[in-house]
């Protein structure tokens, strides 16, 4: 045998030993709780930390509160040529201008429900679209306000100004887009077959792009001009993409001519607008307008106006974001079954930002199907983005209406707290380990840990232990407990590549607890229990029979599944045993569990009723069933004791055991017997009588056969078979003259049977 062959043979032997010793790898219960996936990190609390979809943690862009104008909603943000921020919202309809400190000044107010959309022209004239039944207003830089255009339609969803200064107005609920010249002369530009023209932008050639609802179309409409100052006309229209969702909520283009479209909701036609902000019941009557033109909500206090013209999709439906290249080819960048996208923006680096609801999260798409959750607002929806001076991006929210700033640079001293880990059992904590890039392994990120015995961290938990900066820090100094949590604190990443955490793990050792035998199910007499795919053979075996199954473990906190424990063994496939009729056999099944997930061995003991000592029947069973031939035991009543031990998964001297006693059962292999069998013959008839006696309880059945014919049921004298001794009497008539044989048979409750026979003669008939 060559040296290489010998090595291969040794390897095969080692693998065989590994398979034969299933508890070997976890002999001392040391386990690892490791978090490395987006779904795991998403359950934690990120403060100034971005959670990337590929399971990475890194500093998030700087995110700060900028202004709280005390409005229910902010729908649209714009920046004028002087770098001043404007925000439109409601209710009632307002447009605010903010100074550098976030102080707001109202530049427009109206009795309509909301200022839905705003836009500024090259001279810093502000145009405001209001809803419902609203108009387009113009506010000059010196504060002069006037009605600029009245589309005489229900909703104004979006405004856009092209390079020539023409204002485009997207409306519902007839899906019309209007165009208005700088002098205020307007006309219908495009009549869509859709119900709502929901969003607007322009491509690099000046064509108008329209996002619609309810079919989620993106339309390109040529803008034709015959020379200023005439109002442009619509040329050819073309659907450049049909989204999988109902409503195109946002359209933006980048410097390379790529178009980005966000769409939401299932494609179900909406039977009316306005819609209600999610989670807030709509008032029964629609809004009414009094003679002064002020919107009045009937049956709802003015301070609690939650009805919004903004078309929030109904709950469900999810969202998708697509990128359409200049050549028209589409690419799906991001989808979600839960989040809804209401706004998009671009960072100075060209990354796409998504404003979502109903958790008020800002998501950044990084390319290659990777995205990051970079900021969590205190509001329900992020509704608008606009780029500001110095690389800052402003974000508006609704429910409640606030303004935040994003960037430039990274958040300093950001932190991430993991979700609470339930070890299920009182445990000792070991080393905290991690992996990452850009200085994570050199101590740039500080890690902490704390523990407690309540499912939610509170004042009764331990203090944060740490910081731990290197993997040589040793065991965490947290007290033993059932629950644990870790935290990572990131430094200021200004001017350097941000540190990235890939995974974090914590070793722990649960205290060994004894196994539990949950239930014992004795089988009917004469049933043999065998493993799956096995079948007993021999003269005593026959048809399969259903088994009595034991109850499993009841609900308890310690039996709840542990999350993210990478060391737990894969659950073993336990195929159910089978039962077969096999006279003289007794079978038993039991259920058991171990909160340490240890491998268990079982022993079966028995004792007769009235005895005190237990006798071993079978030991070192890995399966949870056993059956045996009872012929070796005297008839009588017995009890079983099942003992479970976790020795396969614990060092010698540290294993624990438990036991449980079965209900009473009987063994009866002695058949009943028949006494005093008699036949009294007469002309053409006979009276048969006998006594049946059983030593193992009531006689279950008696029957007879005449001259080897079919068996017939015989009832005892009292008609009920409920005693161990029964008398039987019955008549047989219409018998032919000559000799006859009657066989009788009795059976007890354990299927023990005995038979006897009697011979008699019917005399020949004599002639008269």
N, C-alpha and C positions, 0 to 999 in steps of 0.2 A: 504493500500500500504506500503510495507516495505521500510526501508531507502535506501537499495541498488537499489530497483526498482525506487525510486524517483530520485536518482542520475543518473541512466541510462536515465530516461525520460528527465531530465534537459540537459544531454549531447546531446540527440537527438535534443532537441529544439535549443541548441547552434549551432549544425551543420547545422540545417535548416536555421538559421539566417545567418550563414557564406555563405551558397550557395545563399541566396537571396540578399546579399550585396557584389557584386563582387569587388567593389572598396575599401572595408573596410580596407584591409591589406596594401594599399598603399595610405592612405588618404593624406599624406603630401609629396608624391613623393620621400621619402628617399629610395635610392637604394644601392645595393652593387655590385661593380665590383670585382670579385674574380677570381684568376688564380690558378689552382691546377693540371692541366693535362700536360703531356709531349708535346702535340700538341700546347698548349698555351705557355709554357716556351720556346719551340723551336723557336718561333718567336722573342724572345728577344736576347740580346747580352750578351754572357757569356765570361768573361775574368778571366781565372783561376778558373772557376766554372764548375762543372760537372752537366749535366742535365740527370737525371735518367729516364728510361722509365716508372716507376710507379709514375711519377710526383713529384720528389724530387729534391731539389737543395742542393749541398754540395761542399766543396772545391775539386778541381780537383788535380790530381797528378801534381807535379811541372813540368812545360813545358817551355823549353828555346831554343832559337836559338843557334846552335853550330857552324855551318859553312855554308858559301855560296860560293861554288867553281866556280860560274859563268858558270854552265852547264845547258842545257835545261832539261836534265833528269838525275836522278839517279835511277838505277834499282835494285841494290843489295848491301847489306852491309855484311861485315864479320869482325871478330875480331881474331887476331893472338894470339899466346900463351903469348906474352908480353903485351897484352891488347891494342894493336894499332889497330885503326879502318881503314878499307879499304872500298872504295865505288867505284862501277863500274857504268858508264853511257855513255853519249854522248850528242850531236854529236860534233866532231868525237869521236871514241871509246877511252875512257880513264879509267884508274884506279888510284885513288888518295889514299894516306895515310895521315892521320891526326894526328897531335900531340895533346897533352892534351889541348892546347889553341884553337884548331880548325884550325890551319894553315895547308894548303894542300900542299903535294908534289906529283907530278905525278910519278908513278912507272911503268906505262905502257901507251903507246900511239900507235894507229894504224889508218890506213886509212879507216878501216871499219866504218860503220855508228854508231855503238854503242857497248860498252862492256855490254853484256846482263846479264851474270852470272859470279860469281866468287866463288872460294872455296879455302881453305887452308888445307894442309895436316899436319901431326903431326910434320914435320920438318919446318913448316912455308913456304913451297913452295906455291906460289900463282898460281892458274890456272884460266885463263880468257877465257870465251867463247864469241865470237863476232858474230854479225849478220849485214846484211844478207850475205850469201855466205861466212861465216866466218870460223874460225878455233879455236882450243883450244891452247892457248899459256901458256907457263910456265915461271914464274918469280921467280928466286931463291932469298933467303934472301939477297944475296950480289948484287942483281940487274941484274943478267944475264937473258936475254930474248931469247926465242926460240919458234918455232912452235912445240908443243908437240904432237898434233894429228889433222888430217884433216878428218872430217867425210864425206866431199864431199856432203853436203846437204845444204838446203837453210837456215835454222834457227837453232841456238843453244839456247834453252829456259832455261835449268837448268843444273846445275852440282851438283854431290854429291860424296863424298868419304866414303867408308864403313870402318869398323874397321880394315880391312886387307890392307887398302891403295889403293884399286882399285877405279879408277875414272869412274863414270857413267855419260854419256852425253845424255841428252834428246833433241831431235831434231824435226824439221818439215821441209818440209811439207809432209813427208812420214811416220811420226809417228814412227821413229826408235829410239831405245836406244842403244848406244854403250858403251862398257866397255874397259878401258885402264889400263894396268898394270903399276906399278911404273916406268918401264923402257921405257914406251912410246909405247909399242906394244898394238894395239887395234883391236877390231873386233866388228861386229854386235852382240849385246847381245839379243835384243828382237825386233821383227817386229810386231808392233801393226797394227790392222785393222783401227785404227783412223788416222786422218790426222796429228795431232800434239800430241807429248808427251810433255805436258806443264809444269808439275811440278814433283818433285822427293822428296822422303824421304825414310827412312828405319824403319821397325818395330823392336820390341825388339828381334826378332829372326834373324835379319839380312836380311830378305826378302826385296826386292825392291818394293816400292809402287810408282805407276805412275798415275798421273792425266792427262786426255786426253781432246781433242777437236776434233770433234764437238758434240759428244754424252755425254760428261761430265761423263766419266767412271773413277772409281778408281780401278786400277788393282794391284793385288799382284803377283809378280813373284819370285819364289824361286831362290836363288843364290847358285849354286852348285860348290864346289871346290874339286879338287883331290889332293890338296897339293900345297904349294907355290913352285915356283913363277908363276905358270900357271895362265892364265887369266880365271876367273870364267865363267861358262856356265849357261844359263837360264834353270831352271827346269819348273815345272808345273805353269801355270798362271791361275788366277781366278779373276773374277770381284767381288770385295767385296761390291761394292755399285755403283748404277747408280744414279747420281744426277738429279734434275729436270731442271738443267741448261745445257748450251752448253759447258762451258769451266771451268775446274778445275784449278784455278789460283794459289792455295797455298795448301800445305800439311805440317802439322807439327805433332809431337807426344809429349806427356808429359811423366813424369817419371813413371806414372802408366800404360803406354802402350796404352792410349787412342789416337786415331787418329782424327785430326780435318781437315776438308776439306772445302775450300771456292770455290764456283762456281758462274759463272755469265753468263748472256746473254741467249737469246732464242735459242732453238735448231734449228737453220737454218744454213745449210751448207754454209760456207764462200767460195766465188768463187775466192779467190786469196789473197795473202799477198805480201808485208806488208800492214798494215792498217794505217790509218791516225789518228793522235791524235785528239780527239774530238774538234770540233770547228775550226779546221785549214784545209783549202782546200788542197787537195793533188795536187802536180804538175802533169801535163799531162804525160810526158814521164817518164819511170822508171829510177832509178839511173844507170849511166854508169861508168865504171872503165877505167881510162887511162892506158897507157903503164907503168907508174910508180906505178900502184896499188892503186892510190888515188881515193876515191869515189868522183864523180862529179855529183851534182844535176843540171840537165839542166833546164834552165828557172827559177831558183830560186837562190837568192844570198846566198853565203856560210854563211853569218852571220844570215840568217833567215831559217836555216834548221829545219823544224818541222816534217819531215817525220820520223816515228819511226818504227823499227821492232817489237816493243812490241805490242802484239795483243789486243789492246783495243777493247772491244765488241762494236758493233754498239749501237746507242742510244736506251735505253729501255732494257727490259729484266730482270732488277733487279738482285738480288743476294740471295744466301742462304749459311748458314754455318751449317754443320752437325758434330756431334760427333759420332765416331764409337768405341764402347767398344772393349776390347781385345777379347771378344767372338763373335764379328762381328755384334752385334746389333746396329742399327743406331738411332740417336736422332737428330731432327732438333732443333738447338739452336737459330737461328736468321734468319729472312728473311727481304727483303726490295724490294719494287717495283721500287725505284728510285736510291738508292745508289748501287755502285759496289765495291766489295772487291778485292783488288789486293795483299794484303799481310796479314800475321798473325804473331803474336808473343805471348809470355807468360811473364807475370809479375813475379817477385820473389815470389809472393803469389799464383802463379798458375792460375791467371785469364787470359782469352784469350783476346788479342788485335786484332782489325781489322783495317787495313789501307784502307780507302775508297776513292772514287772519285764519282762525279766530284767536290766535295766541299772541298776535302782535310781534312776530319774529321777523328779523331782517336776515335774508339768506344771500350769500355771495356765491356765484357760480365761477369755478376756477378752471373749467375746461376738463376734457377727458372724463366726463361724467362725474366729476368730483365737485361737491358743493360744501359750504360751511354755514352753520348757524352762527352768525357773528354778533348779533345783538338781540336782546329781549326787552321790548318796551313794556310799560305798565298799562298800555291800552290794548284794545281787542284787535284793531286792524291798522296796518301801515298802508297809507293811501296815496302818498306822493313823495317824489324825490326831486331835488333840484341842486345843481352844482353851484357852490359859492366861491368866493375869493379865498386864496390861500390853500386850496386843495380840500376845503371842507365840503361836505355834502349835507344838505338839510333834508330831514325826513319828517313828514306830517303823519298824524295818526287820527283815528276816530274811536269814539267810545273809550276814553275821553279824548277830546281834541287837544293835542300837544305838538310841540316842535322839538326835535332833537338834532344834534349834529353828529356826524360820523367822520372821523379822521381830522386832520392828517396824522399819520403815525399810528403807533400801537398803544393800547391801554397799558398803563404802568401798574405793576403790582396786582395784576389780574389773578383771580383764584378760581379753582374748580373743586367743588365738593362732590364726592361720589354719592351715589344712592346708598342707603343702608343695606349692609349685607347681613343676612340671617344665617348663622352657622347651624341653627336648629338645636344645638346642644351647647351647654356651657363649655367654653373653649379657651385654650391658651394661645396667645398670638406670637408668631415668630418674626421672621425678617420681612421687611417691606422692600420689594425689588421693582425695578422699572427699566424701560428702554426708550431711547429717543435720540434726537439729532440736535446739532447746533448748540452744544454745550450742556445738554441734559445729563450726559454721563460724567461731566466734569464739575457738577455741583451748581449749575446756574439755576436750576429749579429746586425749590425747597419742598419737601414732602412732610406731611404730618399724619397722625392717626389718633383716633379716640374710640372708646368702646362704652357699652352700656347694656342694660337689660330691658329696655323698652324699645318698641319697634321704631319710634320716631325720636331722634336726638332731642334731649331736653336738658334742663338744669341738673338732672340726676345722672347724666353721663359724665365720664371722666373728662378732664381738660385735654386739649390737643397736645399730644406728645410729639416732640420734634424740636427743631427741624432735622430731617434726615436728608443729607445732600449727596452721599455716596452709598453704594451698595454694601460697603464694609461697615455700615453703622451698627449692625447687629440687630437683635430683636427689638421690636418697638416696646416702649415702656407703658403699655396699656394694661389695665387690670383684666384678668380673665373675666369673660362675660359671654353672652349669647350673640350680641350684635356688635358690628364694627363699621367704621367709615374711615376713608382716607381723604386727604386734601393736598392739592398741589398749588403752590404760589409761584407765579412767574415774575421775573424781574422786568425792569424797563428795557424794552428791546429797541430803543431808538438807535438808529445808525448801525444796526447789526442784523444779521439774519435771525429771525425769531426762533427761540428754542421750540422743539416739537416733541411732545410726549407720545409714544406709540402704544405702550401698554404699561399697566401697573398691576403688581401682584402682591398678595400677602399670604404668607404661610401661617397655618393654624393647626392646632391639634385638639379635636373635640375630646372631652372626657369620655372614657369608655362607659357605656351604660349596658345593662343587661338586656338580652333579647326579650321579646314578648311573644308568648303563644296566645293568639287571639281567640281561637275556637277549635274545638275537636268535634268531628262528625263521625259517629259510629255508623257503619253500614248494616244493612239487613243481613240476617244469617244466610249463609250460603252464597255470598257475593265475594268474589276474589278481585282485588284491585291490582292492576298491572300498569306499567308505564305506557306512554303513547307508542303506538305501532307494535306493541307486544301483545300476544294473545296466548293464554294458557292452552296447553294440549293435554289430552288424556281422556279417560272415560268419564270423568266427573264434570268436564267443562262443556258449556253449550253457548247459549245466546248472550249477547251483550245486554247489560241492564244499566239504567241511569243511576248515578251516584248521588248520595246526599253530600252537598258541598258545605264546607265550613264558612262562617262569616269572616270577612277580612278585617283589618284594623279599623277602628273607629276614628273619626276626625279628632285630631289633637294638634296643638301648635308645633310640637316636635316632629310630627310626621309630614309637615309641609315641605315641598321640594325646595332645596337650596338652590339659589340662582347663581350662575356664573362660577360654579365650583368645578374647575377643570380637572380635578383629581378624582371625582366620583367615577366609579366604574360604570360602564355601559350596563344597563339593566339586562339581567340574564333572561333568556327566553325560557319560561317554564311551561311546557306543554301539559295540558290537563291529563291526568291518568284516566284509565278506562275501567269499567266494571264488567265482569262476566259471571254468569251462574256457575258456581262450583261448590257442590254439596260438601258441607263440613268446614268451609272456610269462613273466617271472620275478617273483615276489612275495616280500616280506620283511615280517615283523612284529617289533616289539621292545617291551620294557617298560622303563620308566624312572621314577625318582622324585627328588624334591628335598626334603631335610629342612627347607628354608626355605619349602616350599610355593610356590616360585617358578613362574611360567609358563616353559615351555621351548620352544625351537625346535630343530629337528633338521636335520642335513645328512647325505646319503648319498654316500659315495665308493666307488670300485671300483679294483682293480688286477688284472692278469692274473698267473697263477702264474709266478714267475721274475722279475717286474718289481719295482722298488723304489718307484716313484712312484705316488701315489694321484691319481685323476682324479675331479672332481666330477660326480656323476650328478644330484643334486637338492639344493637348499638351501631354508632357511626353511620347513620343514614343521612344522605345528602338530600333525598327527596322528602316531600311532606306527605307520605302515605306509606302504609304497610298492611299486609294481609298474611295470615298464617293458617295452617291446617290445625283445627282445634281437637283433632282426635287424640292428641297427646295430653289433653287436660280433662279431668273429671267433669261430669255435668255439674252445673251450678251457676251462681251469680258471680260476676267478676267486675273489676274496675281496671282501667288503664291509666298510666301516668306517662305523659310525654315530657321529656327533658330536652331543652335546647341549650347549646353552648357555643360561644363565639370563638373557640380556640383556633380555628384556621386563620383568623385575622389578627391574633394577638400573641405577644411573646408568652413563653411559659410562665405560669404563675400570675398572669394578669388577665386571663380570660374570665368571663362572667357567664352564669347560667341562670335559667329559669325553668319552672315546671308548671304543668297544669294537669288536673285529674279529669278523667272522662266521666260521663254519666254511667249508671249501672247497666250492664248488659248480661245476657245469659248464654251459656253454652249447653246444648242438649243434643247429644249424639245417640242416646239410647232410644230405640224405637218404642212406640206404644205396644201394648199387647191386647189380645182378644181372649175373652173367657166365656165359658158357658154358651158356646155356639150350638143352637139346636134348630131342628126342622121337624115340625109336626105335620105329617101328610094326611090328607083326606081326599075325598073324591074330587079329582081335577084341581086341587088347591093345596097350598102349604102355608103354615105360619112359621116365619123365621124369627129368631130372637138371639141376641148376644149382648155381651157387656164389653165396652171399650175402655181401657185404662191407660192413661199417659202419666209419665213421671216428670214431664216438663211443661205443665200448664194444660190449658183446655185442649180438647180434641177439636181440630179445625174442620175436618171433613170425614164423612163415611160414605161408602158406596158398595154396591153389590153387582154381581154378574151371574146370570142364569145360563148354565150350559155353555160357558165361554162366549156369551154374547156381549153386547155393549154394556159398559158400566152405567149404573143408574144411581142417582143420589138417594141416600137413606137418611132420614131425619131421626133424631133421638126422640124418646117418648115425650119429653117436654118441648119439643120443636126447636129449642135453642141449643147450640153447641157452645156452652160457656163453662164447662166443668171438666176436670181431669178424668172423671169417671162418668160415662153416659150409658144408658140402657136403650137398646134398639129393638123394636118389634114392627114387622111389616108382613103383609100377605102377598102371596103370588098366586094368581088364579089362572084358569084356562090351561091347565097343564095336561099334557097327554099322558096316558098310562105309561108306566115304565120308570126306569131309574133317571134321576136328575141330580145335577151338582150345582150348588150355590156357593160362590166365592165372595167373601166380604173383605173390605180393605179400609183401614182407618189411617189418618195422617194428622200429625200434630203441627204446631206453629213453626217448627224448625224443618219442615218438609221430611221428617222421619216417617216412614210408612211400614205397616205390617199387614199381613193378609192371612186368612184361614178359609177352610172350606168345609162343607157338610154335604153328605150324600143321603138322598132319601128316595123312596119309591112310591109312585102313584099307582094304586091298585087298578087292575083291569075292570072295565065296566061289566057288570053281569046282566044277562038278558032277562027280561021280565017273564 
